């Protein structure tokens, strides 16, 4: 029955789990009042925190082991690798199990019944160098899903899922460019949609081209952090050369770059002793003093979150204000959209080039792309959209749910396959529950 089926979008930055309610895809709350949960888990002493709770706790007190962007474990082919969590050694496969199990349990609490059948999204290539490794990763993910209580499991390609909701409204065959800019990755696909396409069992042939790389919202946030906030702490300032103090040179940039990126903030924390002499030599010592205090108080993660909120704000505002009063009373900075977009222009050009390569792989001309579907939170950046749209002046723009288009498509697919008890599809695509997954 439809009440036991769901669509699972396990994303690099955020994840959703959709169910069918009143005949439509619906996202129940997975954490507090949010239907979207960051793909993160925090191991802290004897407790585990998930999603936004994990991030908030780690920002407040950066102790323990925070694992973000855990979906990357799948594409890195390291599921069987073990990692130390405190005094325990856990497989990375088990870490993913814990996160997905938490999602499932919270969804079941929200809707009031068990979920037993799932369609889960997968990239066109888990591993684009080996079909054997690609299949192994899919089987490993299937094993994880079985271990948390799913009896029937099917997979759908994420770009197809993103277009499924739109596909149900088309009257003729169309070629759609999917531009998916997530938190950690950018993926581009050209897919073929048709009035009856959603009835097909295997959609691999409808993916005409697919490319992607590791560049996404977290990188744009790091750029804003470095170029708009870090100058308050001494980035791009000068100091005198030691010991004569007669010549000038630039303050070393590596500590500021480390502090601007979520993945390297921990490397900056705890190294405040390296700046004792730098404060003495700096032309603007008050800025280096701020930097010293940030490192000492481990405030790097808080600053990153401020930068991330500012980035989001700039998608709908020409200017935004960042309040850094927790660093120093009345400290704040205004950031203009034009400055932010100028600083990420190199990355935007990489995206443009990858889009053009994807088009080339599809063996289509730009004029043959009927529509462009943007999805993923960072696809809302105006300059990013414009740089893509400019290459396809005749294509219509599909207004999709930036955070939910893939999840909605997967949920609709789950209802089609499992909600109506299609025995042919169940036999070919579903799996039976096996024994639990060991740690």
C-alpha positions in Angstrom: 0.0 0.0 0.0 1.1 3.6 -0.6 1.3 4.4 3.1 4.3 2.0 3.4 6.3 3.3 0.4 8.7 6.2 0.3 11.3 7.9 -1.9 14.8 8.5 -0.4 17.0 11.3 -1.6 20.3 10.7 0.2 22.2 13.9 -0.7 25.7 15.0 -0.3 24.7 18.0 1.8 21.0 17.4 2.7 18.7 14.5 2.5 14.9 14.0 2.3 12.4 11.2 2.6 9.1 11.5 0.8 5.8 9.7 1.2 2.5 9.8 -0.5 -0.2 11.9 1.1 -3.5 12.6 -0.6 -2.1 11.3 -3.9 0.9 13.7 -3.9 4.5 13.6 -2.7 4.9 14.9 0.8 8.0 15.3 3.0 7.4 14.6 6.7 9.5 16.2 9.4 12.8 14.4 9.9 14.2 16.7 12.6 12.3 19.1 14.8 10.0 21.0 12.3 12.2 20.4 9.2 11.6 18.0 6.4 15.2 18.5 5.1 18.1 17.1 7.2 21.8 17.8 6.7 23.7 14.6 5.9 25.8 14.8 9.0 26.4 12.7 12.2 28.2 13.7 15.4 29.8 11.2 17.7 30.2 12.8 21.1 31.2 10.9 24.2 28.3 8.4 24.6 25.8 10.1 22.3 25.1 10.4 18.6 23.5 13.5 17.1 22.2 13.8 13.5 21.6 16.5 10.9 21.2 20.1 12.1 21.4 19.1 15.7 24.9 17.6 15.0 26.1 20.7 13.3 24.7 23.1 15.8 26.2 21.2 18.7 29.6 21.0 17.0 29.6 24.7 16.1 28.8 25.5 19.8 31.4 23.0 21.1 33.7 21.6 18.5 34.6 18.4 20.3 33.9 14.8 19.3 33.8 13.6 15.6 31.6 15.4 13.2 31.1 13.6 9.8 29.5 15.8 7.1 28.9 15.1 3.4 28.8 11.4 4.3 27.4 10.4 0.9 30.8 11.0 -0.5 31.8 7.7 1.2 29.8 5.9 -1.6 31.5 7.6 -4.5 35.0 7.2 -2.9 34.6 3.4 -2.8 35.7 3.3 0.9 32.6 1.8 2.5 34.6 -1.1 4.0 37.2 1.2 5.5 37.1 1.4 9.3 37.5 4.7 11.2 38.2 5.4 14.8 35.3 7.0 16.7 36.6 7.6 20.2 37.9 4.3 21.3 35.8 2.3 18.8 36.5 1.2 15.3 33.5 1.5 13.0 33.1 0.7 9.3 32.0 3.7 7.2 29.2 1.5 5.9 27.9 1.3 9.5 28.1 5.1 9.8 25.8 5.5 6.7 23.5 2.9 8.2 23.2 4.9 11.4 22.3 8.1 9.5 19.7 6.5 7.2 18.2 4.5 10.0 17.7 7.8 12.0 16.0 9.3 8.9 13.7 6.3 8.5 12.7 6.2 12.2 12.0 9.9 12.4 9.8 9.7 9.2 7.9 6.8 10.6 7.2 8.7 13.9 6.0 11.7 11.8 3.5 9.7 9.7 2.5 7.1 12.3 3.3 3.9 10.3 6.2 1.7 9.2 8.0 2.2 5.8 8.9 -1.0 4.1 9.4 -0.1 0.4 11.7 2.5 -1.0 13.0 4.0 -4.3 16.3 5.5 -3.6 18.2 8.0 -5.8 21.6 7.2 -7.2 24.0 9.0 -9.4 24.4 7.8 -13.0 27.8 6.7 -11.9 28.9 5.8 -8.4 32.2 5.0 -10.0 32.7 6.1 -13.6 35.9 4.0 -14.1 34.5 0.6 -13.3 31.1 -0.9 -13.9 32.0 -3.7 -11.4 32.7 -1.2 -8.6 29.7 0.8 -9.6 27.5 -2.3 -9.1 29.2 -3.2 -5.9 28.4 0.3 -4.4 24.8 -0.1 -5.4 24.6 -3.5 -3.8 26.3 -2.2 -0.6 23.7 0.6 -0.4 21.0 -2.0 -0.9 22.4 -4.1 1.9 22.4 -1.0 4.2 18.7 -0.3 3.3 17.8 -3.9 3.9 19.5 -3.8 7.3 17.3 -0.9 8.5 14.0 -2.6 7.6 13.2 -2.1 3.9 11.8 -5.2 2.3 11.5 -3.9 -1.2 14.1 -1.6 -2.8 14.5 0.0 -6.2 16.9 2.6 -7.6 16.4 5.5 -9.9 18.9 7.8 -11.4 18.9 11.2 -9.7 18.7 13.3 -12.9 15.7 11.2 -14.1 14.1 11.6 -10.7 14.6 15.4 -10.8 12.7 15.5 -14.1 9.9 13.0 -13.2 7.5 15.5 -11.8 7.9 17.7 -14.9 7.7 14.7 -17.2 4.1 14.0 -16.1 3.1 17.3 -17.6 4.7 17.1 -21.0 2.7 16.5 -24.2 5.6 15.4 -26.5 9.2 14.2 -26.3 11.6 16.8 -24.8 15.3 17.0 -24.1 15.9 18.5 -20.7 19.2 19.8 -19.3 19.4 19.1 -15.5 21.7 21.5 -13.6 22.0 20.1 -10.0 24.2 22.3 -7.8 24.3 20.8 -4.4 26.4 21.5 -1.3 29.4 19.5 -2.3 29.0 18.6 -5.9 27.7 19.9 -9.2 26.1 17.4 -11.6 24.9 18.0 -15.2 22.7 15.7 -17.3 20.8 15.8 -20.5 17.7 13.5 -20.2 14.9 12.6 -22.6 11.4 12.9 -21.2 8.2 11.8 -22.8 4.5 11.5 -21.9 4.8 7.8 -21.1 8.5 7.8 -20.0 7.7 7.4 -16.4 6.3 4.0 -17.1 9.6 2.6 -18.3 11.3 0.1 -16.0 14.9 1.0 -17.0 15.7 4.7 -17.8 19.4 4.4 -18.4 18.8 4.9 -22.2 17.0 8.2 -21.4 20.2 9.7 -19.8 21.8 11.1 -22.9 24.8 12.5 -21.1 26.0 13.0 -17.5 29.0 14.8 -16.0 29.9 16.3 -12.6 32.6 17.3 -10.3 33.2 18.3 -6.7 32.3 21.9 -6.6 29.2 23.2 -4.8 27.7 25.5 -2.2 30.3 24.8 0.5 32.9 26.1 -1.9 30.9 29.3 -2.6 30.5 29.8 1.1 34.3 29.4 1.6 34.9 32.0 -1.0 32.6 34.5 0.7 34.2 33.7 4.0 37.7 34.3 2.7 37.1 37.3 0.6 34.5 39.2 2.7 35.0 38.2 6.3 38.7 37.1 6.6 40.0 40.6 5.8 38.6 41.7 9.2 41.0 39.2 10.8 44.1 40.2 8.8 43.7 38.4 5.4 45.4 40.4 2.6 47.1 42.7 5.0 50.8 43.4 5.4 53.5 43.0 8.1 57.1 44.1 8.6 59.9 41.6 7.9 61.6 40.3 11.0 63.8 41.3 12.6 64.7 44.7 11.1 61.1 45.9 10.5 62.3 47.9 7.6 60.8 46.0 4.7 57.2 44.9 4.2 55.6 41.7 3.1 52.2 40.1 2.9 50.8 38.3 5.9 50.8 34.5 5.1 47.5 33.4 3.7 47.4 29.7 4.5 45.9 30.1 8.0 43.1 32.3 6.7 42.4 29.8 3.9 42.2 27.0 6.4 39.8 29.0 8.6 37.5 29.8 5.6 36.9 26.1 4.6 34.7 23.9 6.7 36.9 20.9 6.0 40.1 22.6 7.3 38.8 24.8 10.1 40.0 22.2 12.6 43.5 22.6 11.3 43.4 26.3 12.1 42.1 25.8 15.6 44.7 25.3 18.2 47.6 27.0 16.4 47.3 30.4 18.0 50.9 30.3 19.2 52.1 30.7 15.6 50.7 34.3 15.6 52.5 35.8 18.6 55.3 37.3 16.4 52.8 38.1 13.6 50.9 40.4 15.9 54.1 42.3 16.8 55.0 42.7 13.1 51.6 43.4 11.6 50.7 46.8 10.2 47.2 46.3 11.4 47.8 44.4 14.7 44.2 44.7 15.9 43.1 42.4 13.0 45.6 39.8 13.9 44.5 40.0 17.5 41.0 39.2 16.3 42.3 36.2 14.4 44.2 35.1 17.5 41.0 35.3 19.6 38.9 33.3 17.0 41.5 30.5 17.0 41.7 30.5 20.8 37.9 30.4 21.3 37.4 28.0 18.3 34.9 30.3 16.6 35.7 29.3 13.1 32.7 27.1 12.6 30.4 29.9 13.8 31.9 32.2 11.3 31.5 29.7 8.5 27.8 29.3 9.4 27.4 33.1 9.3 29.0 33.1 5.8 26.7 30.4 4.6 23.6 32.3 5.7 25.0 35.4 3.9 25.5 33.4 0.7 21.9 32.2 0.8 20.6 35.7 1.4 22.5 37.1 -1.6 20.4 34.9 -3.9 17.5 37.2 -3.2 19.1 40.4 -2.0 21.7 42.7 -3.5 23.4 43.2 -0.2 23.4 41.5 3.1 24.8 42.2 6.6 26.9 39.8 8.6 26.8 40.4 12.4 30.0 39.2 14.0 29.2 40.6 17.5 30.2 37.3 19.1 33.7 37.9 17.9 33.9 41.5 18.9 31.2 43.9 20.0 29.6 45.8 17.1 31.8 44.0 14.6 29.9 43.5 11.3 30.4 43.6 7.5 28.2 44.3 4.5 28.6 42.0 1.5 27.4 42.9 -2.0 26.1 40.3 -4.4 28.2 41.7 -7.2 31.4 41.3 -5.1 30.4 37.7 -4.1 29.7 36.8 -7.7 32.9 38.3 -8.9 34.9 36.2 -6.4 33.3 33.0 -7.6 33.5 33.8 -11.3 36.3 31.3 -11.9 34.1 28.5 -10.4 31.1 29.7 -12.4 33.1 29.4 -15.6 34.1 25.8 -14.6 30.4 25.1 -14.4 29.7 26.7 -17.7 32.4 24.6 -19.4 31.1 21.4 -17.8 27.6 22.1 -19.1 29.0 22.6 -22.6 31.0 19.3 -22.3 27.7 17.6 -21.2 25.9 19.0 -24.2 28.7 17.8 -26.5 28.5 14.3 -24.9 24.7 14.2 -25.7 25.4 14.8 -29.4 22.7 17.5 -29.4 23.0 21.2 -30.3 22.0 23.9 -27.9 18.9 24.6 -30.0 17.8 21.0 -29.3 17.6 21.5 -25.6 13.9 22.2 -24.9 14.1 23.0 -21.2 16.5 23.6 -18.4 15.7 22.4 -14.9 17.7 23.9 -12.0 17.8 22.0 -8.8 20.0 22.1 -5.7 20.2 25.0 -3.3 23.2 26.8 -4.9 21.5 26.8 -8.4 19.6 29.8 -7.1 22.7 32.0 -7.4 21.6 34.5 -10.1 25.0 34.7 -11.8 25.2 30.9 -12.0 21.8 30.7 -13.6 22.6 33.5 -16.0 25.8 32.0 -17.2 24.0 28.7 -18.1 20.9 30.3 -19.6 23.0 32.5 -21.9 24.1 29.4 -23.7 20.6 28.2 -24.3 18.6 31.3 -25.2 15.7 29.3 -26.7 15.2 26.9 -23.8 12.4 27.3 -21.3 13.3 27.4 -17.6 11.5 24.8 -15.4 10.7 26.1 -11.9 11.5 23.1 -9.8 11.7 22.7 -6.0 15.4 23.4 -5.4 15.7 21.1 -2.4 12.9 18.6 -3.2 12.7 17.9 -7.0 14.7 14.7 -6.8 12.9 13.6 -3.6 9.5 14.2 -5.2 10.4 12.3 -8.3 11.7 9.3 -6.2 8.5 9.4 -4.1 6.2 9.4 -7.2 8.3 6.5 -8.6 7.9 4.6 -5.4 4.2 5.0 -5.5 4.1 3.8 -9.1 6.3 0.7 -8.5 5.3 -0.4 -5.0 2.1 1.5 -4.2 0.1 -0.2 -6.9 1.7 -3.6 -6.3 3.1 -4.1 -9.8 4.3 -7.7 -9.6 6.5 -7.5 -12.8 8.5 -4.6 -11.5 8.7 -6.0 -7.9 10.1 -9.2 -9.3 12.8 -7.5 -11.3 13.8 -4.6 -9.0 12.9 -5.4 -5.4 15.0 -7.3 -2.9 14.2 -9.3 0.1 15.3 -8.3 3.6 18.4 -10.1 4.8 20.4 -10.2 8.1 21.4 -7.1 9.8 24.6 -5.2 9.0 27.6 -5.7 11.3 29.6 -2.8 12.6 
